[in-house]
């Protein structure tokens, strides 16, 4: 039912977690095919030696994949296929009711916030208005402009915020049913590279460029698609710049906000 699209690489410190993630996704019956992007041949040889790869299709890029590579992969599938783009340390645990997939519409996308390895909804508690999106579920194909506007890597601060922003800008209906579709983050140490950059909000010569949004969580008590679709879309928060103070604030989605961002994002004074 689901085409799972992600990447795989070798990392001594995290190899056990990455292996666990891939095995869990291979075992998940809701996933019919896994498309993996690799950055070198060593990762390919490792997969052959350690995994049953009948369910996996592999592409060696010889570089770190971009979000645009993952969306292009989705667009190469037949129209109407359900695709799930995820970080490489995320595995799919469960989906509460099948209609979340069977009634997914072409202008809808799920931007899912993760549960941690111990199934704790940590980010949901820390960020009650909307957390990160470690997986995206949608139907193929996506607009070509999405591919053009997501030429950045995963796992940078704000990388998924750019993806959410671009789908919002293309007038998709964004939902975050993270209590209905459980994805698990297999990262116990939670250590991050010290040189990680923030890419959704950038500054240059006292100017600020913003390509970011946050998607609120669907109420966990909603138990069918009819109620979910009645929401129309989740509350969206878009950051804008305070011209006088040079600080960022989040404003709710609305006609004035959407009109402002209908054109291609530009530098703000």
Backbone torsions as a table, in degrees:
resi	resn	phi	psi	omega
1	UNK	NA	-42.2	-176.6
2	UNK	-107.8	134.4	169.5
3	UNK	-95.3	110.1	-175.3
4	UNK	-92.9	122.6	-174.5
5	UNK	-120.5	122.8	-176.2
6	UNK	-158.0	-161.3	178.8
7	UNK	-133.4	168.7	177.3
8	UNK	-148.6	138.5	179.4
9	UNK	-148.4	168.2	179.5
10	UNK	-97.3	132.7	-179.0
11	UNK	-151.5	112.6	-174.3
12	UNK	-57.6	-41.4	-176.5
13	UNK	-70.2	-29.6	-172.6
14	UNK	-121.6	12.0	-172.6
15	UNK	-60.3	-40.3	-179.4
16	UNK	-61.7	-40.6	179.0
17	UNK	-67.5	-41.8	179.4
18	UNK	-65.9	-38.4	177.7
19	UNK	-66.0	-43.8	178.3
20	UNK	-59.2	-43.0	179.6
21	UNK	-58.4	-49.4	-178.1
22	UNK	-64.6	-42.5	179.4
23	UNK	-62.0	-41.2	178.5
24	UNK	-61.5	-40.2	-179.6
25	UNK	-72.7	-34.1	175.0
26	UNK	-63.4	-39.8	-178.0
27	UNK	-75.5	-19.7	-176.9
28	UNK	-70.4	117.9	-175.8
29	UNK	-69.7	-22.6	178.8
30	UNK	-72.0	-17.1	179.3
31	UNK	-95.8	118.2	-177.9
32	UNK	-93.0	-26.5	-178.9
33	UNK	-149.6	143.6	177.4
34	UNK	-119.2	124.9	177.4
35	UNK	-107.9	117.2	-175.9
36	UNK	-116.7	131.9	173.3
37	UNK	-99.7	129.8	-178.8
38	UNK	-116.4	153.3	179.9
39	UNK	-99.9	-6.3	176.4
40	UNK	-160.8	172.7	-176.6
41	UNK	-74.7	-27.1	179.5
42	UNK	-60.8	-40.1	178.1
43	UNK	-64.3	-37.7	178.1
44	UNK	-63.4	-46.3	179.7
45	UNK	-64.1	-36.4	177.9
46	UNK	-63.8	-41.9	178.1
47	UNK	-62.3	-43.0	-179.9
48	UNK	-62.0	-36.3	-176.2
49	UNK	-79.8	-25.8	-168.0
50	UNK	-119.7	-6.0	-175.4
51	UNK	-136.3	152.9	168.3
52	UNK	-81.9	114.2	-168.5
53	UNK	-105.4	15.6	179.0
54	UNK	-59.8	-29.0	-177.6
55	UNK	-89.4	-4.2	-170.1
56	UNK	-111.4	137.1	167.7
57	UNK	-113.3	136.2	-169.0
58	UNK	-121.1	139.5	173.8
59	UNK	-132.1	120.1	176.3
60	UNK	-90.1	117.3	-178.6
61	UNK	-94.8	-20.7	-174.6
62	UNK	66.2	21.3	176.3
63	UNK	-163.1	170.4	176.4
64	UNK	-71.7	130.2	-179.2
65	UNK	-69.2	151.3	175.0
66	UNK	-99.9	161.3	173.6
67	UNK	-56.1	-36.9	-179.3
68	UNK	-61.2	-33.8	176.2
69	UNK	-63.4	-41.0	-177.3
70	UNK	-69.2	-40.6	178.0
71	UNK	-70.3	-34.3	175.6
72	UNK	-63.3	-40.1	175.9
73	UNK	-57.8	-44.5	178.8
74	UNK	-61.0	-39.1	-177.5
75	UNK	-71.7	-16.7	177.3
76	UNK	-81.8	-10.0	177.6
77	UNK	-83.0	162.2	178.1
78	UNK	-59.1	153.2	179.9
79	UNK	-60.3	137.1	176.7
80	UNK	88.7	2.2	177.3
81	UNK	-71.7	141.9	176.9
82	UNK	-85.0	123.3	-176.5
83	UNK	-118.2	147.5	178.4
84	UNK	-135.2	108.3	177.2
85	UNK	-95.1	126.2	-174.7
86	UNK	-137.1	156.4	168.6
87	UNK	-65.3	157.5	-172.4
88	UNK	-78.4	1.6	174.1
89	UNK	-116.9	27.5	-179.6
90	UNK	-118.2	130.6	174.1
91	UNK	-125.6	149.9	-177.5
92	UNK	-85.8	119.8	-179.6
93	UNK	-91.7	-51.7	-174.3
94	UNK	-162.4	160.0	173.3
95	UNK	-129.5	125.5	-169.5
96	UNK	-63.7	-45.7	177.3
97	UNK	-141.5	141.8	-169.7
98	UNK	-63.9	-23.1	-178.7
99	UNK	-62.7	-21.1	175.2
100	UNK	-57.2	-28.9	177.6
101	UNK	-99.4	-45.9	-173.7
102	UNK	-69.4	-25.0	-179.8
103	UNK	-108.7	15.1	173.5
104	UNK	-65.8	130.7	-177.7
105	UNK	-101.3	161.8	-172.5
106	UNK	-66.7	-21.1	179.4
107	UNK	-104.5	20.9	177.7
108	UNK	-114.4	150.1	173.0
109	UNK	-146.7	136.8	174.3
110	UNK	-95.6	122.8	174.7
111	UNK	-108.3	100.4	-165.8
112	UNK	-96.1	131.2	172.0
113	UNK	-88.1	140.9	-172.6
114	UNK	-80.2	161.5	159.6
115	UNK	-101.8	152.7	-179.4
116	UNK	-80.0	173.6	-174.4
117	UNK	-55.5	-27.9	178.1
118	UNK	-94.0	13.2	179.4
119	UNK	69.9	14.8	176.4
120	UNK	-77.3	132.0	174.7
121	UNK	-81.7	65.7	-171.6
122	UNK	-62.9	-50.0	-177.9
123	UNK	-66.0	-34.7	179.6
124	UNK	-62.8	-31.5	177.8
125	UNK	-78.7	-40.6	-176.5
126	UNK	-76.3	-30.7	-176.7
127	UNK	-126.0	76.3	-172.4
128	UNK	-64.7	-18.9	-179.8
129	UNK	-90.4	-6.1	-179.8
130	UNK	143.2	127.5	-177.4
131	UNK	-106.3	-162.3	-179.3
132	UNK	-69.6	164.8	176.2
133	UNK	-118.6	105.0	-177.5
134	UNK	-92.8	-10.5	175.6
135	UNK	-144.5	147.5	175.1
136	UNK	-126.2	128.4	177.2
137	UNK	-116.4	129.8	-174.3
138	UNK	-159.9	173.3	176.5
139	UNK	-102.5	143.1	175.6
140	UNK	-79.8	148.9	-4.2
141	UNK	-92.6	167.9	171.3
142	UNK	-100.2	160.3	177.6
143	UNK	-57.1	144.1	179.3
144	UNK	-59.6	-28.1	179.7
145	UNK	-65.4	-26.4	175.1
146	UNK	-62.9	-43.1	178.9
147	UNK	-63.4	-41.9	-179.8
148	UNK	-65.4	-31.9	-172.7
149	UNK	-100.7	9.2	179.3
150	UNK	-126.9	40.9	-179.7
151	UNK	-86.6	64.2	177.7
152	UNK	-144.7	160.3	-176.3
153	UNK	-81.7	164.1	171.2
154	UNK	-78.2	172.3	171.5
155	UNK	61.8	31.8	164.8
156	UNK	-111.4	153.9	178.6
157	UNK	-60.3	119.3	177.1
158	UNK	89.9	2.2	-176.5
159	UNK	-62.7	-41.4	179.6
160	UNK	-75.0	-24.9	177.1
161	UNK	-64.7	-34.2	176.3
162	UNK	-65.1	-42.6	179.2
163	UNK	-61.3	-46.8	178.9
164	UNK	-61.4	-41.8	-179.7
165	UNK	-61.3	-43.8	-177.1
166	UNK	-68.2	-38.4	175.6
167	UNK	-67.8	-38.3	175.5
168	UNK	-61.6	-42.4	-178.9
169	UNK	-66.4	-29.0	176.8
170	UNK	-86.7	11.7	174.0
171	UNK	67.1	29.4	168.5
172	UNK	-72.4	156.7	172.8
173	UNK	-94.1	113.7	-176.1
174	UNK	-95.9	134.2	177.1
175	UNK	-132.6	153.1	175.9
176	UNK	-130.0	75.0	179.4
177	UNK	-84.1	58.2	-172.4
178	UNK	-73.9	-12.3	174.4
179	UNK	-93.3	-6.1	179.2
180	UNK	-105.3	-36.4	174.0
181	UNK	-113.3	107.7	-173.9
182	UNK	-92.0	116.8	171.9
183	UNK	-112.7	143.8	-172.6
184	UNK	-116.4	133.7	179.9
185	UNK	-94.3	109.0	-177.1
186	UNK	-90.4	75.0	-177.3
187	UNK	-149.0	89.9	-172.4
188	UNK	-74.6	-38.7	-177.4
189	UNK	-74.3	-29.5	-177.9
190	UNK	59.2	20.1	175.8
191	UNK	-75.1	146.1	-179.7
192	UNK	-127.2	151.2	175.2
193	UNK	-57.9	136.9	-177.6
194	UNK	-69.6	-21.6	-178.4
195	UNK	-93.8	15.7	178.8
196	UNK	-61.9	133.7	-178.0
197	UNK	-106.8	151.2	171.3
198	UNK	-90.3	126.5	-172.4
199	UNK	-117.8	-9.0	-179.2
200	UNK	-86.0	-22.3	176.2
201	UNK	-130.1	109.6	-175.5
202	UNK	-120.9	152.9	-178.6
203	UNK	-125.5	137.8	178.0
204	UNK	-152.4	122.9	179.4
205	UNK	51.6	47.9	177.7
206	UNK	65.8	13.8	175.0
207	UNK	-107.5	151.3	-177.3
208	UNK	-121.6	130.2	174.8
209	UNK	-112.3	126.6	-174.2
210	UNK	-120.2	125.3	172.0
211	UNK	-137.9	77.2	-171.8
212	UNK	-152.8	148.9	169.4
213	UNK	-157.4	163.9	177.1
214	UNK	-124.1	145.3	-177.6
215	UNK	-117.3	126.9	-177.3
216	UNK	-72.6	159.5	-177.5
217	UNK	-79.8	143.3	172.2
218	UNK	-74.4	135.8	178.4
219	UNK	-54.4	127.8	-176.7
220	UNK	-64.7	-15.8	-179.7
221	UNK	-82.1	-12.0	175.6
222	UNK	-70.1	126.2	-172.3
223	UNK	-125.1	15.8	174.0
224	UNK	-156.2	162.8	-174.8
225	UNK	-70.2	-29.4	179.8
226	UNK	-59.9	-45.8	178.9
227	UNK	-68.5	-37.2	179.7
228	UNK	-64.1	-44.7	-177.6
229	UNK	-70.7	-22.3	176.0
230	UNK	-64.9	-21.1	178.0
231	UNK	-68.6	-25.3	-175.7
232	UNK	70.6	-60.1	174.8
233	UNK	-156.4	155.1	176.7
234	UNK	-69.6	161.3	172.2
235	UNK	-65.6	130.3	-179.7
236	UNK	-111.2	135.7	175.2
237	UNK	-115.1	125.7	-179.0
238	UNK	-114.2	127.0	178.1
239	UNK	-78.0	139.9	172.7
240	UNK	-128.3	164.8	-175.7
241	UNK	-96.0	135.5	170.9
242	UNK	-82.4	107.8	-171.7
243	UNK	-59.5	-40.4	-175.2
244	UNK	-74.4	-44.0	-172.6
245	UNK	-98.0	-11.1	178.9
246	UNK	68.7	27.0	179.7
247	UNK	-112.8	165.7	-178.2
248	UNK	-106.5	137.9	175.0
249	UNK	-132.3	153.0	178.8
250	UNK	-101.2	130.8	178.8
251	UNK	-118.0	145.0	-179.0
252	UNK	-68.7	153.8	176.2
253	UNK	-61.4	139.2	179.7
254	UNK	-173.2	173.8	-177.0
255	UNK	-54.1	-42.8	-177.1
256	UNK	-69.3	-40.2	178.4
257	UNK	-65.2	-45.0	-178.7
258	UNK	-65.3	-39.6	178.4
259	UNK	-61.9	-39.0	-178.3
260	UNK	-63.7	-37.1	-174.2
261	UNK	-100.5	7.9	-179.3
262	UNK	-64.9	-26.6	176.3
263	UNK	-88.8	170.7	-178.7
264	UNK	-62.9	137.7	-177.9
265	UNK	-53.3	139.6	-178.2
266	UNK	-131.5	167.5	176.8
267	UNK	-70.1	135.9	178.7
268	UNK	-100.1	139.6	175.7
269	UNK	-72.3	NA	NA
